[in-house]
Amino acid sequence: MTTTTTARQAARDAMEGLALGDAFGERWFEPSRVPAEAVARIRARHTPEESPWHWTDDTAMALCVYRALLDQDGINRTQLAAMFGATYLADPARRYGYGMTKLLPRLAEAPERWATETRALFDGQGSLGNGAAMRVAPLGAWFAEDLDEAVEQAVYSAEVTHTHPEGVAGAVAVAVAAALAARSRMPGGGPYGESLLYEVADRTPEGAVRAGIRVAAELPPETEPGRAAALLGNGKRISAADTVPFALWAAAYHLDDLVGGLWTTAEGLGDVDTTCAIAGGVIAAGTGLGGVPAAWRERCEALPQWVAGE
């Protein structure tokens, strides 16, 4: 399929929203070690004052996915493996997870071995972590006009590092959510709230991620974020099933409010940079970054110049 200008713009906005969410969430990672104080500051909308807000591996790997889309209009797994490996070696201090610190140097050396190397992780089970989900929102937006293609390409993007079915399912769920959010820019619009969550669940493979999204769809939007995180998980266990349902619940009810969505997501604490990266990417696929305060954008670490140029 040929990606339209609208979908390409949604993908770029998703990339920028993901990076903003990642960098904003990272500011709450250390404060969250004292939960009560962190929640009080978040509820008071106390914007982190330190600058710059650095982004993490979430954004570094998402940039590889986005570059692949620009270059190829889809995912070539060997080429994506090479980009992941090279990006890691160029800047390994982005808080990569344990599994990736073992895998990515191998992919840099032999990207054509991605299938063998990735399947060997965690005693041959593959990774069920949230890494494939945290980077995929731009891809979902890119394929907003073809959900079947969004699912297929999300699987390809996940398999390079996450072959466990739950790791793949997390990527599929976030990609579909971003695609549906991006449809708000298109004739007919897209779903909101529980309708979005049910549609995402319907397209997510059976398993714990899908089950968690169904629970999220039944959770009222007025639920306190801390309560929602306790029920759905907040990424503290790093698994896709423990991360994606809460991040999508927060995003689904803030599809017209990126900043509000990030505050709600941050209040869940846990793996805050990743949950905020997921929510930020999904929401921005629909809203763009027009409503983001100038101070936030100034504090957020800049993306490479080629992103703005596309």
BADRENMAR-247395 format. One line per field, with one value per residue (C-alpha): residue in one letter; x, y, z. Coordinates in steps of 0.001 Angstrom, whole numbers. Example, Ala and Ser with C-alpha at 12.3 -4.5 7.8 and 13.67 -1.06 7.14 Angstrom:
BEGIN
residu <- (A,S)
east <- (12300,13670)
north <- (-4500,-1060)
up <- (7800,7140)
END
This chain:
BEGIN
residu <- (M,T,T,T,T,T,A,R,Q,A,A,R,D,A,M,E,G,L,A,L,G,D,A,F,G,E,R,W,F,E,P,S,R,V,P,A,E,A,V,A,R,I,R,A,R,H,T,P,E,E,S,P,W,H,W,T,D,D,T,A,M,A,L,C,V,Y,R,A,L,L,D,Q,D,G,I,N,R,T,Q,L,A,A,M,F,G,A,T,Y,L,A,D,P,A,R,R,Y,G,Y,G,M,T,K,L,L,P,R,L,A,E,A,P,E,R,W,A,T,E,T,R,A,L,F,D,G,Q,G,S,L,G,N,G,A,A,M,R,V,A,P,L,G,A,W,F,A,E,D,L,D,E,A,V,E,Q,A,V,Y,S,A,E,V,T,H,T,H,P,E,G,V,A,G,A,V,A,V,A,V,A,A,A,L,A,A,R,S,R,M,P,G,G,G,P,Y,G,E,S,L,L,Y,E,V,A,D,R,T,P,E,G,A,V,R,A,G,I,R,V,A,A,E,L,P,P,E,T,E,P,G,R,A,A,A,L,L,G,N,G,K,R,I,S,A,A,D,T,V,P,F,A,L,W,A,A,A,Y,H,L,D,D,L,V,G,G,L,W,T,T,A,E,G,L,G,D,V,D,T,T,C,A,I,A,G,G,V,I,A,A,G,T,G,L,G,G,V,P,A,A,W,R,E,R,C,E,A,L,P,Q,W,V,A,G,E)
east <- (0,1021,1076,-856,442,-1985,-727,2901,2234,481,3503,5891,3700,3544,7343,7561,4845,6593,9869,8150,6380,9596,11561,8754,8256,11980,11833,9549,11566,13708,10986,8744,11008,9126,5625,3551,5708,5811,2034,1483,3741,2082,-1423,-280,979,4469,6361,9908,12236,15538,16648,17071,14618,16630,14874,15833,16106,12365,12984,16332,14731,11560,13731,15052,11502,10507,13619,12760,9306,10686,13261,11250,7567,7715,9909,12830,13826,17490,17948,16056,18276,21332,19945,19114,22612,24384,22223,23021,26781,26738,25030,24579,23765,20062,18883,18509,17101,19259,18183,18920,22404,23141,21295,22011,25824,25260,22829,25343,27888,25567,22120,21177,21174,18384,15985,18464,19867,16492,14896,17804,17011,15738,16537,14993,11654,12353,11607,8076,9152,7627,10423,8615,5506,7298,8712,5880,3365,4807,4403,764,68,1909,-472,-3602,-5592,-4971,-5239,-4328,-1080,-481,-765,1502,4185,4013,4741,7756,9071,8676,10244,13653,14067,10965,9829,7759,4042,3320,6120,4717,1153,2183,3539,401,-1857,23,275,-3470,-4206,-1978,-3585,-7056,-5950,-4489,-7852,-9256,-7498,-9299,-12879,-15133,-12748,-11765,-13017,-12505,-12286,-13662,-14592,-10944,-9830,-12290,-11238,-7573,-8295,-10135,-7036,-4494,-3450,-4919,-2988,-2253,-1877,-5270,-6902,-5453,-6767,-10241,-10039,-8907,-11931,-14222,-12466,-14308,-12386,-12808,-10790,-7812,-4649,-2980,-5926,-5929,-2194,-2681,-5274,-3615,91,2367,5385,7193,7662,8804,6551,4261,1241,2199,2673,472,-3056,-2533,-748,-3535,-6239,-4643,-4308,-7801,-9502,-7124,-7106,-7727,-5331,-1694,-525,-3400,-2757,887,55,-2478,-6,2792,532,557,4327,6247,8175,7106,9218,7860,4199,4417,6225,3413,643,2388,2922,-673,-2252,22,-843,-4195,-3523,-39,1918,55,-1296,2040,3413,6414,8399,7919,9096,12106,13126,12684,15878,15765,15267,17695,17230,16158,12900,11775,12900,10541)
north <- (0,3625,5591,8849,12236,12239,8888,9954,13103,11055,8747,11661,13136,9743,9631,13059,12255,9012,10852,13521,10901,8954,12019,13307,9895,9496,12589,10621,7411,8364,10334,7271,5537,7651,6980,9238,12273,11561,11144,14377,16288,14737,15538,19118,19196,20077,20129,18785,21768,20080,20353,18756,15904,13063,10248,6585,3386,3635,6572,5346,2128,3867,6085,2959,1770,5183,5377,1964,3221,6306,4314,1216,1861,-1235,-3485,-5513,-7447,-7903,-4228,-3254,-5596,-3854,-435,-1570,-2944,105,2476,587,567,4292,5183,2282,4521,4902,2520,-545,-3612,-6565,-8732,-6016,-5395,-9023,-9178,-5903,-6207,-9573,-8029,-5315,-7995,-10345,-8821,-11692,-13945,-11986,-14954,-17341,-14814,-13429,-16826,-17844,-15172,-16244,-19943,-20170,-18606,-15259,-11949,-11181,-7682,-4338,-3302,-4087,-2245,893,1701,808,3690,5458,2237,1913,5482,4891,2029,3671,3065,-697,-2352,-5767,-4310,-2517,-5841,-7686,-4994,-4717,-8434,-8028,-5119,-7081,-10325,-8742,-8588,-10160,-13574,-14559,-14387,-11872,-9572,-9672,-9173,-6015,-4540,-5479,-3877,-561,-428,-952,1678,4212,3384,3946,7199,8409,7777,10761,12852,11023,11026,9133,9512,6763,5178,6597,5180,1715,1369,1770,-667,-3349,-2990,-3223,-6338,-7949,-7584,-8612,-12288,-14379,-14253,-12108,-8834,-9250,-10252,-7192,-4864,-6343,-5610,-2075,-1634,-2394,42,3379,6423,8164,5434,6900,6158,4504,2144,1419,677,-1654,-3605,-3554,-3287,-296,-1876,-2544,-6175,-5022,-7492,-6438,-7785,-5684,-2507,-2227,-2449,476,2658,2099,2716,6090,6928,5806,8416,11249,11024,14776,15764,14678,16566,15308,11782,11958,13256,10453,7843,9168,8933,5161,5232,2003,1971,5556,6359,3332,3743,7439,6643,4267,6648,9660,7923,6728,10042,12178,9987,11746,15112,16041,18189,21454,21513,20850,23775,25470,24852,21107,21080,23228,20920,17686,16411,17148,14394,14053,16754,14230,13623,17231,17173,14389)
up <- (0,-483,2747,2493,3541,6481,7760,7334,9354,12029,12185,12608,15318,17021,16959,18554,21101,22006,22599,24675,26770,27208,28319,30558,32136,32729,34950,37312,37388,40389,42263,42010,44518,47085,45715,47940,47230,43502,43250,45194,42806,39764,41020,41644,38027,39195,35905,36313,36209,35402,31792,29383,29690,28188,26405,26766,24748,24049,21725,20429,19154,17950,15773,14063,13362,12039,9837,8386,7476,5767,3850,2936,3722,5913,8016,6716,9822,8987,8214,11380,13396,11966,12898,16429,16877,15481,17529,20710,20091,19305,22593,25035,28022,27220,29965,27761,29470,30431,27519,24977,26377,25530,22209,20456,20240,18557,16099,15310,14445,12543,11862,9568,12650,14342,14434,16057,18506,19567,20103,22317,24913,28337,27961,24541,25469,23864,25541,26747,27759,26816,24452,21210,22431,23569,20112,17741,17847,14754,12793,13798,12695,9413,8541,9978,6816,6817,10236,8860,7528,10829,12664,10237,10269,14069,14289,12007,14061,17301,16156,15686,19479,21069,19869,22892,21946,24715,23592,20062,21306,23147,19927,18000,20609,20663,16881,16489,19150,17375,14024,15471,17118,13812,12150,14052,11357,8574,7260,9644,12573,14979,18211,21693,25191,25751,22073,21114,23801,22727,19099,20085,22145,19246,17041,19699,19818,22629,25873,28886,26972,25321,28595,30311,27615,28038,31764,30906,28623,31545,33879,34197,32941,36314,38073,39903,37910,40876,41245,37525,37633,40584,38610,35193,36001,35510,33854,37101,36069,32589,30768,27942,29841,32877,30814,27742,29250,31641,29092,26562,29184,29969,26281,25273,27444,26498,22726,22550,25349,25104,28180,30328,29124,30134,33608,34077,32872,35085,38130,37705,38469,37715,34431,33851,30811,28955,29875,28978,25715,24733,25751,24223,20899,20683,21649,19458,16459,16634,18245,17155,19609,19136,22703,24396,26452,24920,28108,27740,24152,25023,27867,25930,24324,20613,18099,15168,12540,9918,11826,11391,7782,6755)
END
